[in-house]
Amino acid sequence: MLALYLAQIVNSGLALGAVYGVMALGFSLIFSASRLINFAQGELLLLGGLTIMSLAGVMQLPPAAALLAAAVAGFVLGRTLFSTTLGLTLRASPLRQLMLTVAASLVFQGVAILCWGKNPLMPPRLIPLPDLRLGLVFLGRDTVTALTLAVTAVVVLGLFLGRTRLGRALRATSQNAVAARLQGVDTVFCHALSFALAGALASLAALAVGPQTGLRYDMGLGLGLKGFAAATIGGYTSLGRVFAGGIILGLAEAAMVLTVSGEFKETAIYVLITILLVAAPREHDERP
Amino acid sequence: MTVPRNLSLGLFFAALAAVGLVTPGFQLLAVNQHLFLAVNVLALNFCLGLGGQISLAQAAFAGLGAYGSVLLHDRFPEATLVIVPAVVLGTGLLAAMLSRPMERLGEGFLAMATLCVSLVFTNLVLTLETVTGGSAGHMANARLNLPLLGSLSGDRATFFCFAGLLALGSYIFLALRDSRLGRALAACQGDAQAASSLGVDRAAVRSLSFGLGGGLSAAAGVIHGHYTGFISPEQYHLELSLKALLFLVIGGPGNLLRPILAALVLETAMSWLSVLGDARTLVNGLLLGAALLVGYWRASR
């Protein structure tokens, strides 16, 4: 019985955790490049997911095309977010930039309400993967999809950041923007790129989370917040650790779903996030 | 054009009083909601404008005030004089205690931590269904009973309660800003490390401003809870915190009147927009974004 419970926790925890992990990567990209917390991260996922769902409604989307379309849609959304928020206020106080992303999240939500309505929508499974049984552990197809997508995204992103010239420029910008500019890196372009990449990641996460929970206009904040918490657990700097932060948060949440009631779970999770934020390692002391 | 501070304050409150006297009762219902928000904006100004600490927990403090007072009045209907100060002080103390460990956090992290405080409050209210009524809400039948004035009810009385609270808050805000403590807070905001090395106990002074803000929000919540006659988690949801923060940033943290005016004017405009139906969220977002950008462009010129 206990083994069954544990298997259940692992299954749903990994599905949630993979999504949180990918969201956390998007947060970390933007945060490292521009020291800005993007409140509209969840809305990027929402609009990306809805766009792909509508696209799948009008044409046949094989898995590869769905992935590509999601990445492109997210990329464009993220770039749009940049040019309407941070791109306009590069010299403003961090607080104003932060509040602009809040306003942007309202605008994105408004677009979602106008174009897709207020009812939850169930997007189709665009990446059909089978269930997987590894000894005692059983992974449902949603979990397998989420994990595959997430791990692929981490690997591709890691290669991009580590091996390409552009990726190194992005890393240089996040380590020391002034020095990067002195070396001829276009830091504003790098900020824009980090937003666009975060958008692409969020859209890919939507492919995983959509068929699990459906897409609803007001889902963005909760997901965004948990992505942020996961990024905090992971410490913002290393891809692997940030992703692991997402998995840990997902497993913790799944464990609580099975042990305590629904609303109390939310309370416990948010108390936990607060404690984590306060007690997290101080390497990001005095950051914005 | 600069207007002397006392004159602009006097004009503002005179205009406010005129609005309260002239507006017909049924329209005051909407005005009172805006005033409730304006008091919360002022409360947030204590944390952010004076201490430089962002907070999204204002809704939780207002909610604590409302729920605390209404639930206690159900038990002891005649004890207004004890309950209201206790609730306000208690919430203020809680806010001060919460802010102490969070003092070291930077802006974004503090925003997230205090956002979690708001969410914890909402979810606790939902969880403790037997006491609070959960998502269905709770009827607030008891009124605030004051010894000489009798029971407080009606739109106009509430309007002047809110206006009085706003005036009291403004007075404390200005007195604090021009005091030694206010300068210590300004130092924390300007350069935290320099302030520490000059002997300012950062955690202590900031928790004081945070606590004052929490107490003021709680007082607004007390009035609001008894006024609406019905309290539910949605009234004191995160949206209230976000709105308060948005209007404060639009008006400029540290200014006294501008954020309050921004809240009253923009909120009135946004309530007219309810005719737009589903397009409302979009237009609200555009309006707030535009206000933020206009403020930035004006400041950078």
Chai-1 contact restraints between the chains, C-beta under 6 A:
chainA,res_idxA,chainB,res_idxB,connection_type,confidence,min_distance_angstrom,max_distance_angstrom,comment,restraint_id
A,I37,B,G108,contact,1.0,0.0,6.0,A-B,restraint_1
A,T89,B,Y296,contact,1.0,0.0,6.0,A-B,restraint_2
A,A92,B,Y296,contact,1.0,0.0,6.0,A-B,restraint_3
A,P94,B,E107,contact,1.0,0.0,6.0,A-B,restraint_4
A,L95,B,V249,contact,1.0,0.0,6.0,A-B,restraint_5
A,R96,B,V249,contact,1.0,0.0,6.0,A-B,restraint_6
A,R96,B,L292,contact,1.0,0.0,6.0,A-B,restraint_7
A,R96,B,Y296,contact,1.0,0.0,6.0,A-B,restraint_8
A,M99,B,L246,contact,1.0,0.0,6.0,A-B,restraint_9
A,M99,B,V249,contact,1.0,0.0,6.0,A-B,restraint_10
A,M99,B,L292,contact,1.0,0.0,6.0,A-B,restraint_11
A,L100,B,L292,contact,1.0,0.0,6.0,A-B,restraint_12
A,A103,B,G285,contact,1.0,0.0,6.0,A-B,restraint_13
A,A103,B,L288,contact,1.0,0.0,6.0,A-B,restraint_14
A,A103,B,G289,contact,1.0,0.0,6.0,A-B,restraint_15
A,L106,B,T281,contact,1.0,0.0,6.0,A-B,restraint_16
A,L106,B,N284,contact,1.0,0.0,6.0,A-B,restraint_17
A,L106,B,G285,contact,1.0,0.0,6.0,A-B,restraint_18
A,V107,B,L282,contact,1.0,0.0,6.0,A-B,restraint_19
A,V107,B,G285,contact,1.0,0.0,6.0,A-B,restraint_20
A,V107,B,L286,contact,1.0,0.0,6.0,A-B,restraint_21
A,Q109,B,T281,contact,1.0,0.0,6.0,A-B,restraint_22
A,G110,B,T281,contact,1.0,0.0,6.0,A-B,restraint_23
A,G110,B,L282,contact,1.0,0.0,6.0,A-B,restraint_24
A,G110,B,G285,contact,1.0,0.0,6.0,A-B,restraint_25
A,I113,B,D278,contact,1.0,0.0,6.0,A-B,restraint_26
A,I113,B,T281,contact,1.0,0.0,6.0,A-B,restraint_27
A,L114,B,D278,contact,1.0,0.0,6.0,A-B,restraint_28
A,L114,B,A279,contact,1.0,0.0,6.0,A-B,restraint_29
A,F228,B,M112,contact,1.0,0.0,6.0,A-B,restraint_30
A,E263,B,N123,contact,1.0,0.0,6.0,A-B,restraint_31
A,E263,B,L126,contact,1.0,0.0,6.0,A-B,restraint_32
A,E263,B,T127,contact,1.0,0.0,6.0,A-B,restraint_33
A,F264,B,T127,contact,1.0,0.0,6.0,A-B,restraint_34
A,E266,B,N123,contact,1.0,0.0,6.0,A-B,restraint_35
A,T267,B,V120,contact,1.0,0.0,6.0,A-B,restraint_36
A,T267,B,N123,contact,1.0,0.0,6.0,A-B,restraint_37
A,T267,B,L124,contact,1.0,0.0,6.0,A-B,restraint_38
A,T267,B,T127,contact,1.0,0.0,6.0,A-B,restraint_39
A,Y270,B,C116,contact,1.0,0.0,6.0,A-B,restraint_40
A,Y270,B,L119,contact,1.0,0.0,6.0,A-B,restraint_41
A,Y270,B,V120,contact,1.0,0.0,6.0,A-B,restraint_42
A,V271,B,V120,contact,1.0,0.0,6.0,A-B,restraint_43
A,I273,B,C116,contact,1.0,0.0,6.0,A-B,restraint_44
A,T274,B,A113,contact,1.0,0.0,6.0,A-B,restraint_45
A,T274,B,C116,contact,1.0,0.0,6.0,A-B,restraint_46
A,L277,B,F109,contact,1.0,0.0,6.0,A-B,restraint_47
A,L277,B,M112,contact,1.0,0.0,6.0,A-B,restraint_48
A,L277,B,A113,contact,1.0,0.0,6.0,A-B,restraint_49
A,V278,B,P101,contact,1.0,0.0,6.0,A-B,restraint_50
A,V278,B,M102,contact,1.0,0.0,6.0,A-B,restraint_51
A,E286,B,G106,contact,1.0,0.0,6.0,A-B,restraint_52
A,R287,B,G106,contact,1.0,0.0,6.0,A-B,restraint_53
A,P288,B,G106,contact,1.0,0.0,6.0,A-B,restraint_54
A,P288,B,E107,contact,1.0,0.0,6.0,A-B,restraint_55
A,P288,B,G108,contact,1.0,0.0,6.0,A-B,restraint_56
